[in-house]
Amino acid sequence: YVGIRLFGPSRGILLTGFLAGLVSSTAATLTLSQQARKKIVSNFVVATSVLLATIGMYLKVLTVLFFAAPALFFKASIPIFISSGIGGCITFFAGN
């Protein structure tokens, strides 16, 4: 709600998607799909928000790994950064 009020519907949903992904990407996806049904924003914005929620989830996993299992963090960071980068590129180029 705050993101939508501060940045408008489209950008607010994008910010909400990323931040909600840090908590629960599944809950973010469910909530965003409900927003798509209500036609508050376009399906494209919702799909982009889901991608950003997934990137947020990847960052959360890396943070937990860094503190809980540093050796595993270094092994997992490369594939996670690659998939985050691909998702980020898709989000960026699809929006332009």
Secondary structure, DSSP 8 states (H G I E B T S, - for coil): -HHHHHHHHHHHHHHHHHHHHHH-HHHHHHHHHHHHHHTSS-HHHHHHHHHHHHHHHHHHHHHHHHHH-HHHHHHHHHHHHHHHHHHHHHHHHHH-
